[in-house]
Amino acid sequence: MNSDEERLLRGRVYGTDPDRPGVRPGQVYVHLIGGPLDGLLLDITGWTPGEIAAGATLRTDLGRHGVGGRAIYDPRPGDPRRFDWTGDSP
C-alpha cells in the first residue's frame, strides 16, 4: 500500500460506504492499530462485552492473503478503545 492509499484510509470507518466514511453520532468505535487496516475505526455499537473481548476478524484485500483474506484484531489490554493487529488469515 502506498502513502496515498494510507492517507485515504485514515479516519474512515471499516465497512462503511466510501461516499460516507465518517463517524456517526451515538455510535461506539475502537481504533484499529497496526496491520492492513491501521488507522481505521471499527463500529462496535451493540457489541456485548464478550464480543469485544473476542476481538474481530475483518475481511480485507489489503492483507498478506490478498482478496478474501482477513485481518485479526484483538482488544489492547488496559485500553478497550484500541484493537491491535495480531495477524492475517486466509
N, C-alpha and C positions, 0 to 999 in steps of 0.2 A: 504494500500500500504506500502511495507517495504522500508527501506532506499536504497536498491539496485535498486528497481524499480524507486524511486525518482531520483537517480543519472542518471539512463539511460535516463529519460525524459528531464533533464535539457539541455538547449542549442539546443534542437530539434525544428523543425518547425511543428506545428499542421497540420495533414493531408498529410504529405509528405511520400514518400516511405521510409520505415525503413532502407533500404540499402543506402539511400542518404539523411540523416536527416538534413544537414546543410543549412545555408543561401546561397542564390544565389545573385550575384552582380546585381544591378539595381532594386532589389525588395525593398518594404517598409514593415517593420514589426513593430508590437507592442508586448510588453511583457505581458503575462497573469500572473496576480498576485493573489495568493490565490486559494482555491478550488482544484478540482481534476486535473486541467491542469497547476497548478502553475509551473512556470519556462519555459514553452513552449513559443515559438514565434508564432505569427499569421501573415500570409502574407496578408496585406491589399492593395496590389498593385492594382490600378484601382478603389478602392472604392471611392464613392463620399463623400463629407463632411456630407451629410445626413445619408448615410450608416454607416459612422464611428460614428456619434453621436448616432445612434440607438444601437450600440454595437453588440454583437454576441451571438448567441445561438449555441453551438457546441456539436455535438454528442460525447459521451464518455461512456465507460463501467465502468469507474472508479468512477463515482459519486454515490450519495445516491440511485439512482434508478437503478443502475446496467446496464445490457445490454439494449441498446436502449435509455438510458437516455441522458439528455443534461445538460451542464453546461452553465450558463448565465454570460456573462462578459459585463461590461459597461465601457466606457472610463472614466478615472480618471479626475475629474475637474482640469483644470490648467496643466495637464500633458498628452497630447494626445498620448504619446508613451507607455502608460500603460493602460491596461484594467483590472479592478478589478472584481473579482468574486462576484456575488450578490446572487447566489443560484443555485439550481438544479431543473430540471423539468423532468417529465416522458417523 
